[in-house]
């Protein structure tokens, strides 16, 4: 059975570990937000392609591959958002010119 002093030490240690983990998460989130905010579509797409090539090679340690995957998800979201914004702008321009809807792209035409 643990003494009251030992339980208090374990609780304090657990609290310190949780607090330190939270600090690391917050710092990582800030770094990620700073990286994400400064990236345009073309840069994000190029970095994403590089990450995919590196991951497909399969010679990375697991930890590096996981970090690359996480960054890839961020870059994908940046690209997806930029494309959505561009589509909305095109839609607005088409509506202003009297055309009401976009048609699907057909490469054969």
VOMI-594576 format. One record per atom (N, C-alpha, C): residue in one letter; atom name; x, y, z. Coordinates in pm, whole numbers. Layout:
! residues N
site resn=a, name=CA, u=X, v=Y, w=Z $
...
This chain:
! residues 109
site resn=x, name=N, u=84, v=-118, w=0 $
site resn=x, name=CA, u=0, v=0, w=0 $
site resn=x, name=C, u=89, v=124, w=0 $
site resn=x, name=N, u=50, v=225, w=-75 $
site resn=x, name=CA, u=128, v=348, w=-84 $
site resn=x, name=C, u=94, v=439, w=33 $
site resn=x, name=N, u=195, v=511, w=77 $
site resn=x, name=CA, u=171, v=609, w=183 $
site resn=x, name=C, u=111, v=734, w=122 $
site resn=x, name=N, u=59, v=820, w=205 $
site resn=x, name=CA, u=-2, v=945, w=158 $
site resn=x, name=C, u=102, v=1031, w=87 $
site resn=x, name=N, u=224, v=1030, w=138 $
site resn=x, name=CA, u=331, v=1109, w=76 $
site resn=x, name=C, u=365, v=1057, w=-62 $
site resn=x, name=N, u=367, v=925, w=-78 $
site resn=x, name=CA, u=397, v=864, w=-208 $
site resn=x, name=C, u=286, v=894, w=-308 $
site resn=x, name=N, u=161, v=887, w=-262 $
site resn=x, name=CA, u=48, v=919, w=-350 $
site resn=x, name=C, u=52, v=1064, w=-396 $
site resn=x, name=N, u=88, v=1153, w=-304 $
site resn=x, name=CA, u=96, v=1295, w=-339 $
site resn=x, name=C, u=209, v=1317, w=-441 $
site resn=x, name=N, u=320, v=1246, w=-425 $
site resn=x, name=CA, u=432, v=1258, w=-519 $
site resn=x, name=C, u=391, v=1208, w=-657 $
site resn=x, name=N, u=323, v=1095, w=-662 $
site resn=x, name=CA, u=277, v=1039, w=-789 $
site resn=x, name=C, u=178, v=1135, w=-854 $
site resn=x, name=N, u=87, v=1191, w=-778 $
site resn=x, name=CA, u=-12, v=1285, w=-832 $
site resn=x, name=C, u=55, v=1410, w=-886 $
site resn=x, name=N, u=153, v=1461, w=-812 $
site resn=x, name=CA, u=225, v=1581, w=-857 $
site resn=x, name=C, u=303, v=1551, w=-985 $
site resn=x, name=N, u=365, v=1433, w=-991 $
site resn=x, name=CA, u=441, v=1393, w=-1110 $
site resn=x, name=C, u=347, v=1381, w=-1229 $
site resn=x, name=N, u=232, v=1318, w=-1210 $
site resn=x, name=CA, u=134, v=1302, w=-1318 $
site resn=x, name=C, u=85, v=1438, w=-1366 $
site resn=x, name=N, u=59, v=1528, w=-1272 $
site resn=x, name=CA, u=14, v=1662, w=-1309 $
site resn=x, name=C, u=121, v=1734, w=-1390 $
site resn=x, name=N, u=246, v=1722, w=-1350 $
site resn=x, name=CA, u=357, v=1785, w=-1421 $
site resn=x, name=C, u=370, v=1729, w=-1561 $
site resn=x, name=N, u=357, v=1597, w=-1577 $
site resn=x, name=CA, u=366, v=1535, w=-1710 $
site resn=x, name=C, u=252, v=1583, w=-1799 $
site resn=x, name=N, u=131, v=1591, w=-1745 $
site resn=x, name=CA, u=18, v=1639, w=-1824 $
site resn=x, name=C, u=38, v=1784, w=-1866 $
site resn=x, name=N, u=86, v=1866, w=-1773 $
site resn=x, name=CA, u=109, v=2008, w=-1802 $
site resn=x, name=C, u=216, v=2022, w=-1909 $
site resn=x, name=N, u=325, v=1946, w=-1898 $
site resn=x, name=CA, u=432, v=1951, w=-1998 $
site resn=x, name=C, u=383, v=1904, w=-2134 $
site resn=x, name=N, u=301, v=1799, w=-2136 $
site resn=x, name=CA, u=246, v=1750, w=-2262 $
site resn=x, name=C, u=157, v=1855, w=-2326 $
site resn=x, name=N, u=78, v=1925, w=-2245 $
site resn=x, name=CA, u=-8, v=2030, w=-2296 $
site resn=x, name=C, u=74, v=2145, w=-2355 $
site resn=x, name=N, u=182, v=2180, w=-2291 $
site resn=x, name=CA, u=270, v=2286, w=-2341 $
site resn=x, name=C, u=327, v=2246, w=-2476 $
site resn=x, name=N, u=371, v=2122, w=-2490 $
site resn=x, name=CA, u=426, v=2073, w=-2617 $
site resn=x, name=C, u=320, v=2078, w=-2726 $
site resn=x, name=N, u=198, v=2036, w=-2695 $
site resn=x, name=CA, u=89, v=2038, w=-2792 $
site resn=x, name=C, u=60, v=2181, w=-2836 $
site resn=x, name=N, u=56, v=2274, w=-2743 $
site resn=x, name=CA, u=28, v=2414, w=-2777 $
site resn=x, name=C, u=139, v=2472, w=-2865 $
site resn=x, name=N, u=265, v=2443, w=-2832 $
site resn=x, name=CA, u=376, v=2493, w=-2913 $
site resn=x, name=C, u=372, v=2435, w=-3053 $
site resn=x, name=N, u=342, v=2306, w=-3063 $
site resn=x, name=CA, u=332, v=2241, w=-3193 $
site resn=x, name=C, u=219, v=2302, w=-3275 $
site resn=x, name=N, u=107, v=2327, w=-3212 $
site resn=x, name=CA, u=-7, v=2387, w=-3281 $
site resn=x, name=C, u=28, v=2526, w=-3333 $
site resn=x, name=N, u=101, v=2603, w=-3254 $
site resn=x, name=CA, u=141, v=2737, w=-3298 $
site resn=x, name=C, u=237, v=2730, w=-3416 $
site resn=x, name=N, u=333, v=2637, w=-3411 $
site resn=x, name=CA, u=427, v=2621, w=-3521 $
site resn=x, name=C, u=354, v=2577, w=-3647 $
site resn=x, name=N, u=261, v=2485, w=-3633 $
site resn=x, name=CA, u=184, v=2437, w=-3747 $
site resn=x, name=C, u=100, v=2549, w=-3807 $
site resn=x, name=N, u=37, v=2628, w=-3723 $
site resn=x, name=CA, u=-45, v=2740, w=-3771 $
site resn=x, name=C, u=42, v=2841, w=-3845 $
site resn=x, name=N, u=162, v=2867, w=-3794 $
site resn=x, name=CA, u=252, v=2962, w=-3861 $
site resn=x, name=C, u=295, v=2909, w=-3997 $
site resn=x, name=N, u=327, v=2779, w=-4004 $
site resn=x, name=CA, u=365, v=2719, w=-4132 $
site resn=x, name=C, u=250, v=2723, w=-4230 $
site resn=x, name=N, u=132, v=2691, w=-4185 $
site resn=x, name=CA, u=15, v=2680, w=-4269 $
site resn=x, name=C, u=-28, v=2816, w=-4322 $
site resn=x, name=N, u=-21, v=2919, w=-4239 $
site resn=x, name=CA, u=-68, v=3050, w=-4279 $
site resn=x, name=C, u=15, v=3110, w=-4392 $
site resn=x, name=N, u=142, v=3075, w=-4400 $
site resn=x, name=CA, u=232, v=3138, w=-4495 $
site resn=x, name=C, u=245, v=3062, w=-4627 $
site resn=x, name=N, u=168, v=2957, w=-4648 $
site resn=x, name=CA, u=185, v=2873, w=-4766 $
site resn=x, name=C, u=75, v=2900, w=-4869 $
site resn=x, name=N, u=116, v=2929, w=-4993 $
site resn=x, name=CA, u=17, v=2945, w=-5100 $
site resn=x, name=C, u=-7, v=2811, w=-5168 $
site resn=x, name=N, u=-103, v=2807, w=-5260 $
site resn=x, name=CA, u=-143, v=2682, w=-5323 $
site resn=x, name=C, u=-27, v=2611, w=-5392 $
site resn=x, name=N, u=47, v=2683, w=-5475 $
site resn=x, name=CA, u=154, v=2619, w=-5553 $
site resn=x, name=C, u=264, v=2562, w=-5462 $
site resn=x, name=N, u=299, v=2638, w=-5359 $
site resn=x, name=CA, u=401, v=2591, w=-5265 $
site resn=x, name=C, u=352, v=2469, w=-5189 $
site resn=x, name=N, u=226, v=2473, w=-5145 $
site resn=x, name=CA, u=169, v=2360, w=-5071 $
site resn=x, name=C, u=164, v=2235, w=-5159 $
site resn=x, name=N, u=123, v=2252, w=-5285 $
site resn=x, name=CA, u=114, v=2138, w=-5375 $
site resn=x, name=C, u=251, v=2077, w=-5402 $
site resn=x, name=N, u=349, v=2162, w=-5423 $
site resn=x, name=CA, u=486, v=2112, w=-5449 $
site resn=x, name=C, u=540, v=2036, w=-5326 $
site resn=x, name=N, u=519, v=2093, w=-5207 $
site resn=x, name=CA, u=565, v=2026, w=-5085 $
site resn=x, name=C, u=491, v=1895, w=-5065 $
site resn=x, name=N, u=362, v=1893, w=-5094 $
site resn=x, name=CA, u=283, v=1772, w=-5080 $
site resn=x, name=C, u=334, v=1664, w=-5175 $
site resn=x, name=N, u=363, v=1700, w=-5298 $
site resn=x, name=CA, u=418, v=1603, w=-5394 $
site resn=x, name=C, u=551, v=1546, w=-5346 $
site resn=x, name=N, u=635, v=1632, w=-5289 $
site resn=x, name=CA, u=764, v=1587, w=-5235 $
site resn=x, name=C, u=744, v=1489, w=-5120 $
site resn=x, name=N, u=650, v=1521, w=-5031 $
site resn=x, name=CA, u=621, v=1432, w=-4918 $
site resn=x, name=C, u=572, v=1296, w=-4967 $
site resn=x, name=N, u=484, v=1297, w=-5066 $
site resn=x, name=CA, u=429, v=1172, w=-5118 $
site resn=x, name=C, u=541, v=1087, w=-5178 $
site resn=x, name=N, u=627, v=1149, w=-5257 $
site resn=x, name=CA, u=739, v=1075, w=-5317 $
site resn=x, name=C, u=828, v=1014, w=-5209 $
site resn=x, name=N, u=858, v=1094, w=-5106 $
site resn=x, name=CA, u=945, v=1045, w=-4998 $
site resn=x, name=C, u=878, v=930, w=-4923 $
site resn=x, name=N, u=748, v=942, w=-4898 $
site resn=x, name=CA, u=678, v=836, w=-4825 $
site resn=x, name=C, u=663, v=710, w=-4910 $
site resn=x, name=N, u=640, v=727, w=-5041 $
site resn=x, name=CA, u=627, v=612, w=-5129 $
site resn=x, name=C, u=757, v=534, w=-5141 $
site resn=x, name=N, u=869, v=602, w=-5123 $
site resn=x, name=CA, u=999, v=533, w=-5128 $
site resn=x, name=C, u=1009, v=430, w=-5015 $
site resn=x, name=N, u=943, v=458, w=-4903 $
site resn=x, name=CA, u=933, v=361, w=-4794 $
site resn=x, name=C, u=1058, v=341, w=-4711 $
site resn=x, name=N, u=1155, v=430, w=-4719 $
site resn=x, name=CA, u=1277, v=409, w=-4643 $
site resn=x, name=C, u=1290, v=504, w=-4524 $
site resn=x, name=N, u=1177, v=558, w=-4476 $
site resn=x, name=CA, u=1177, v=647, w=-4362 $
site resn=x, name=C, u=1148, v=572, w=-4233 $
site resn=x, name=N, u=1204, v=620, w=-4122 $
site resn=x, name=CA, u=1162, v=565, w=-3992 $
site resn=x, name=C, u=1015, v=599, w=-3969 $
site resn=x, name=N, u=949, v=521, w=-3889 $
site resn=x, name=CA, u=807, v=538, w=-3863 $
site resn=x, name=C, u=774, v=679, w=-3813 $
site resn=x, name=N, u=850, v=729, w=-3721 $
site resn=x, name=CA, u=824, v=861, w=-3663 $
site resn=x, name=C, u=830, v=970, w=-3771 $
site resn=x, name=N, u=927, v=962, w=-3859 $
site resn=x, name=CA, u=940, v=1059, w=-3968 $
site resn=x, name=C, u=823, v=1047, w=-4064 $
site resn=x, name=N, u=785, v=924, w=-4096 $
site resn=x, name=CA, u=672, v=902, w=-4185 $
site resn=x, name=C, u=543, v=958, w=-4126 $
site resn=x, name=N, u=525, v=942, w=-3996 $
site resn=x, name=CA, u=405, v=996, w=-3931 $
site resn=x, name=C, u=404, v=1149, w=-3935 $
site resn=x, name=N, u=519, v=1210, w=-3912 $
site resn=x, name=CA, u=528, v=1356, w=-3920 $
site resn=x, name=C, u=500, v=1403, w=-4062 $
site resn=x, name=N, u=555, v=1333, w=-4159 $
site resn=x, name=CA, u=530, v=1368, w=-4299 $
site resn=x, name=C, u=382, v=1352, w=-4333 $
site resn=x, name=N, u=321, v=1247, w=-4283 $
site resn=x, name=CA, u=178, v=1225, w=-4307 $
site resn=x, name=C, u=96, v=1339, w=-4248 $
site resn=x, name=N, u=128, v=1377, w=-4125 $
site resn=x, name=CA, u=57, v=1487, w=-4058 $
site resn=x, name=C, u=72, v=1616, w=-4139 $
site resn=x, name=N, u=193, v=1644, w=-4185 $
site resn=x, name=CA, u=217, v=1764, w=-4266 $
site resn=x, name=C, u=141, v=1753, w=-4399 $
site resn=x, name=N, u=138, v=1634, w=-4455 $
site resn=x, name=CA, u=65, v=1613, w=-4579 $
site resn=x, name=C, u=-83, v=1643, w=-4565 $
site resn=x, name=N, u=-141, v=1605, w=-4454 $
site resn=x, name=CA, u=-282, v=1635, w=-4428 $
site resn=x, name=C, u=-303, v=1786, w=-4422 $
site resn=x, name=N, u=-213, v=1857, w=-4355 $
site resn=x, name=CA, u=-221, v=2003, w=-4347 $
site resn=x, name=C, u=-214, v=2064, w=-4487 $
site resn=x, name=N, u=-118, v=2017, w=-4566 $
site resn=x, name=CA, u=-100, v=2070, w=-4701 $
site resn=x, name=C, u=-221, v=2038, w=-4788 $
site resn=x, name=N, u=-276, v=1919, w=-4774 $
site resn=x, name=CA, u=-396, v=1883, w=-4849 $
site resn=x, name=C, u=-510, v=1979, w=-4817 $
site resn=x, name=N, u=-526, v=2011, w=-4691 $
site resn=x, name=CA, u=-633, v=2102, w=-4650 $
site resn=x, name=C, u=-611, v=2242, w=-4707 $
site resn=x, name=N, u=-485, v=2286, w=-4711 $
site resn=x, name=CA, u=-454, v=2416, w=-4770 $
site resn=x, name=C, u=-493, v=2416, w=-4918 $
site resn=x, name=N, u=-451, v=2312, w=-4990 $
site resn=x, name=CA, u=-483, v=2301, w=-5133 $
site resn=x, name=C, u=-633, v=2294, w=-5155 $
site resn=x, name=N, u=-699, v=2213, w=-5077 $
site resn=x, name=CA, u=-844, v=2198, w=-5090 $
site resn=x, name=C, u=-915, v=2331, w=-5067 $
site resn=x, name=N, u=-872, v=2404, w=-4966 $
site resn=x, name=CA, u=-932, v=2535, w=-4937 $
site resn=x, name=C, u=-907, v=2635, w=-5049 $
site resn=x, name=N, u=-785, v=2635, w=-5102 $
site resn=x, name=CA, u=-753, v=2727, w=-5212 $
site resn=x, name=C, u=-836, v=2695, w=-5335 $
site resn=x, name=N, u=-853, v=2567, w=-5365 $
site resn=x, name=CA, u=-934, v=2529, w=-5481 $
site resn=x, name=C, u=-1081, v=2565, w=-5461 $
site resn=x, name=N, u=-1130, v=2547, w=-5340 $
site resn=x, name=CA, u=-1269, v=2583, w=-5310 $
site resn=x, name=C, u=-1289, v=2733, w=-5326 $
site resn=x, name=N, u=-1194, v=2812, w=-5276 $
site resn=x, name=CA, u=-1202, v=2958, w=-5291 $
site resn=x, name=C, u=-1201, v=2998, w=-5438 $
site resn=x, name=N, u=-1112, v=2935, w=-5516 $
site resn=x, name=CA, u=-1104, v=2967, w=-5659 $
site resn=x, name=C, u=-1234, v=2932, w=-5730 $
site resn=x, name=N, u=-1291, v=2818, w=-5696 $
site resn=x, name=CA, u=-1418, v=2778, w=-5758 $
site resn=x, name=C, u=-1529, v=2878, w=-5726 $
site resn=x, name=N, u=-1532, v=2926, w=-5601 $
site resn=x, name=CA, u=-1633, v=3024, w=-5563 $
site resn=x, name=C, u=-1615, v=3154, w=-5640 $
site resn=x, name=N, u=-1489, v=3197, w=-5658 $
site resn=x, name=CA, u=-1462, v=3319, w=-5734 $
site resn=x, name=C, u=-1507, v=3304, w=-5879 $
site resn=x, name=N, u=-1477, v=3189, w=-5938 $
site resn=x, name=CA, u=-1520, v=3164, w=-6076 $
site resn=x, name=C, u=-1671, v=3165, w=-6085 $
site resn=x, name=N, u=-1738, v=3105, w=-5990 $
site resn=x, name=CA, u=-1884, v=3102, w=-5988 $
site resn=x, name=C, u=-1941, v=3243, w=-5981 $
site resn=x, name=N, u=-1883, v=3326, w=-5897 $
site resn=x, name=CA, u=-1930, v=3464, w=-5885 $
site resn=x, name=C, u=-1910, v=3539, w=-6017 $
site resn=x, name=N, u=-1794, v=3520, w=-6078 $
site resn=x, name=CA, u=-1767, v=3587, w=-6207 $
site resn=x, name=C, u=-1865, v=3540, w=-6315 $
site resn=x, name=N, u=-1893, v=3410, w=-6316 $
site resn=x, name=CA, u=-1988, v=3358, w=-6415 $
site resn=x, name=C, u=-2129, v=3414, w=-6392 $
site resn=x, name=N, u=-2169, v=3423, w=-6268 $
site resn=x, name=CA, u=-2301, v=3478, w=-6237 $
site resn=x, name=C, u=-2310, v=3625, w=-6278 $
site resn=x, name=N, u=-2201, v=3699, w=-6259 $
site resn=x, name=CA, u=-2201, v=3840, w=-6298 $
site resn=x, name=C, u=-2209, v=3856, w=-6449 $
site resn=x, name=N, u=-2156, v=3757, w=-6523 $
site resn=x, name=CA, u=-2159, v=3766, w=-6669 $
site resn=x, name=C, u=-2285, v=3705, w=-6729 $
site resn=x, name=N, u=-2375, v=3656, w=-6644 $
site resn=x, name=CA, u=-2501, v=3603, w=-6691 $
site resn=x, name=C, u=-2505, v=3452, w=-6705 $
site resn=x, name=N, u=-2394, v=3385, w=-6691 $
site resn=x, name=CA, u=-2393, v=3238, w=-6696 $
site resn=x, name=C, u=-2423, v=3189, w=-6555 $
site resn=x, name=N, u=-2515, v=3095, w=-6542 $
site resn=x, name=CA, u=-2562, v=3059, w=-6408 $
site resn=x, name=C, u=-2489, v=2941, w=-6344 $
site resn=x, name=N, u=-2431, v=2852, w=-6422 $
site resn=x, name=CA, u=-2372, v=2732, w=-6361 $
site resn=x, name=C, u=-2245, v=2691, w=-6435 $
site resn=x, name=N, u=-2158, v=2625, w=-6362 $
site resn=x, name=CA, u=-2040, v=2566, w=-6420 $
site resn=x, name=C, u=-2077, v=2432, w=-6482 $
site resn=x, name=N, u=-2013, v=2397, w=-6591 $
site resn=x, name=CA, u=-2035, v=2264, w=-6649 $
site resn=x, name=C, u=-1913, v=2179, w=-6619 $
site resn=x, name=N, u=-1930, v=2048, w=-6617 $
site resn=x, name=CA, u=-1821, v=1957, w=-6590 $
site resn=x, name=C, u=-1719, v=1963, w=-6703 $
site resn=x, name=N, u=-1593, v=1946, w=-6667 $
site resn=x, name=CA, u=-1485, v=1946, w=-6765 $
site resn=x, name=C, u=-1480, v=1812, w=-6837 $
site resn=x, name=N, u=-1469, v=1817, w=-6969 $
site resn=x, name=CA, u=-1454, v=1695, w=-7047 $
site resn=x, name=C, u=-1326, v=1710, w=-7129 $
site resn=x, name=N, u=-1225, v=1629, w=-7100 $
site resn=x, name=CA, u=-1095, v=1639, w=-7164 $
site resn=x, name=C, u=-1102, v=1609, w=-7314 $
site resn=x, name=N, u=-1204, v=1538, w=-7360 $
site resn=x, name=CA, u=-1217, v=1502, w=-7500 $
site resn=x, name=C, u=-1265, v=1617, w=-7587 $
site resn=x, name=N, u=-1323, v=1719, w=-7527 $
site resn=x, name=CA, u=-1378, v=1831, w=-7606 $
site resn=x, name=C, u=-1272, v=1927, w=-7647 $
